[in-house]
């Protein structure tokens, strides 16, 4: 039996094991759910599903006078829409997770294949919001400069990474009373 570490195809730990392609292939429940979610979300976005929803509402409205617009009549549509909405949230989220992983992999491939692109952006979706804001600000500064430095020198991702490393070094130096940790002593 494989360990959890070996089963993961994600070396950077950017994808939870339960959503990795290896897990989906190995686990029959996950494989069935993935197939079911894909099928339902494709159908739910079709004109047939929309037609079914409109027909259901028309039938419900037409039966209003028959049931004298009773509480039970209203409860039918409320309960039905609540159940459908609740279940669809999980199915759509599964498809969205899968699409998101696929999109990130495609973008990672583009970054890895472009000579001038910074590979530091691979896996950026796991950065903190503060790190993302700093990186966005660096790219906005680059755009404001008119891209005059585009393709020359390090990318903004490298600038942000260097700033993070400098801040971390300063924090460590403050924590050790200003002593250098380069002397081999810990």
C-alpha positions in Angstrom: 0.0 0.0 0.0 1.3 3.5 -0.9 1.8 6.1 1.7 0.1 9.4 1.5 3.4 11.1 0.6 4.1 8.7 -2.3 0.5 8.9 -3.7 0.7 12.6 -4.2 1.7 13.8 -7.6 2.2 17.3 -6.3 5.8 17.8 -5.2 5.2 21.4 -4.2 2.2 20.5 -2.0 0.1 23.1 -3.8 -2.8 20.7 -4.4 -4.5 18.7 -1.6 -4.0 15.0 -2.0 -7.7 14.4 -2.4 -7.9 16.5 -5.5 -4.8 15.3 -7.2 -5.2 13.3 -10.4 -3.5 10.3 -8.7 -6.0 10.3 -5.9 -9.0 10.5 -8.3 -7.7 7.6 -10.3 -6.9 5.5 -7.3 -10.0 6.1 -5.3 -13.2 4.6 -6.9 -15.5 7.0 -4.9 -13.6 10.0 -6.0 -13.5 8.8 -9.6 -17.3 8.3 -9.6 -17.9 11.7 -7.9 -15.6 13.4 -10.4 -17.5 11.8 -13.4 -20.9 12.6 -11.8 -19.9 16.2 -11.1 -18.6 16.7 -14.6 -21.8 15.2 -16.1 -24.2 17.2 -13.9 -22.4 20.5 -14.4 -22.3 20.1 -18.1 -26.0 19.3 -18.1 -26.9 22.1 -15.7 -25.4 24.6 -18.1 -27.3 23.3 -21.1 -30.4 24.8 -22.7 -32.3 21.6 -21.7 -31.6 22.2 -18.0 -32.8 25.8 -18.4 -35.9 24.6 -20.2 -36.6 22.1 -17.4 -36.2 24.8 -14.7 -38.6 27.2 -16.6 -41.1 24.4 -17.1 -41.0 23.5 -13.4 -41.7 27.1 -12.4 -44.5 27.4 -14.9 -46.1 24.2 -13.6 -45.7 25.4 -10.1 -47.3 28.8 -10.9 -50.2 27.2 -12.8 -51.0 24.9 -9.9 -51.2 27.9 -7.5 -54.9 28.4 -8.0 -55.6 24.6 -7.7 -53.9 24.6 -4.3 -55.3 28.0 -3.3 -51.8 29.4 -3.0 -51.4 27.5 0.3 -48.4 27.3 2.5 -47.8 23.7 1.3 -47.8 25.0 -2.3 -45.2 27.6 -1.5 -43.2 25.1 0.5 -42.8 22.9 -2.5 -40.9 25.5 -4.5 -38.9 26.7 -1.5 -37.8 23.2 -0.5 -37.1 22.2 -4.1 -34.9 25.2 -4.9 -33.1 24.9 -1.5 -32.2 21.2 -2.1 -31.1 21.8 -5.7 -29.0 24.8 -4.7 -27.4 23.0 -1.8 -26.4 20.0 -3.9 -25.2 22.0 -6.9 -22.8 24.0 -4.7 -20.7 20.9 -4.1 -20.9 19.7 -7.7 -20.0 23.0 -9.2 -17.2 23.5 -6.6 -15.7 20.1 -7.6 -15.7 21.2 -11.3 -14.3 24.6 -10.4 -11.5 23.0 -8.4 -10.6 20.8 -11.3 -10.7 23.7 -13.8 -8.6 25.8 -11.5 -5.9 23.1 -11.1 -5.9 22.6 -14.9 -5.5 26.4 -15.5 -2.7 26.7 -13.0 -0.9 23.8 -14.6 -1.2 25.4 -18.1 0.0 28.7 -16.7 2.9 27.0 -14.9 3.9 25.3 -18.2 3.9 28.7 -20.0 6.0 30.2 -17.3 8.4 27.3 -17.3 8.7 27.3 -21.1 9.4 31.1 -21.5 13.1 31.9 -21.1 12.6 35.4 -19.5 9.7 34.5 -17.3 10.4 34.2 -13.6 9.9 30.6 -12.4 9.2 32.1 -8.9 5.6 32.7 -10.1 5.0 29.0 -10.4 2.8 28.1 -7.4 2.0 31.8 -6.7 -1.6 30.8 -5.9 -0.4 29.7 -2.5 1.1 33.1 -1.6 -0.4 35.2 1.2 -2.6 38.1 0.3 0.1 40.5 1.4 2.6 38.9 -0.9 0.2 39.0 -3.8 -0.5 42.7 -3.2 3.2 43.5 -3.2 3.7 41.6 -6.4 0.7 43.3 -8.0 2.1 46.7 -7.0 5.5 45.8 -8.5 3.8 44.9 -11.8 1.7 48.1 -11.7 4.9 50.1 -11.2 6.4 48.3 -14.2 3.3 49.1 -16.3 3.5 52.8 -15.2 7.0 52.9 -16.4 5.6 52.0 -19.8 7.3 48.7 -19.9 10.6 50.4 -20.8 12.5 47.8 -18.7 10.4 44.9 -20.0 12.6 41.9 -20.7 15.6 43.6 -19.1 16.8 42.6 -15.7 14.9 40.6 -13.1 11.1 40.4 -13.1 9.0 42.0 -10.4 8.7 38.5 -8.9 12.4 38.5 -8.3 12.2 42.0 -6.8 9.5 40.9 -4.3 11.4 37.7 -3.5 14.5 39.7 -2.8 12.6 42.2 -0.6 11.1 39.3 1.3 14.6 37.8 1.8 15.9 41.1 3.0 13.0 41.6 5.5 13.5 38.0 6.8 17.2 38.7 7.3 16.5 41.9 9.2 13.9 40.1 11.4 16.4 37.4 12.2 19.1 39.9 13.0 16.8 41.8 15.3 15.9 38.5 17.0 19.6 37.6 17.7 20.5 41.1 19.1 22.2 42.2 15.9 24.7 39.3 15.9 25.5 37.6 12.6 24.4 34.1 12.4 27.1 33.4 9.7 29.6 32.2 12.3 28.3 28.6 12.3 26.8 28.9 15.8 23.1 28.3 16.3 
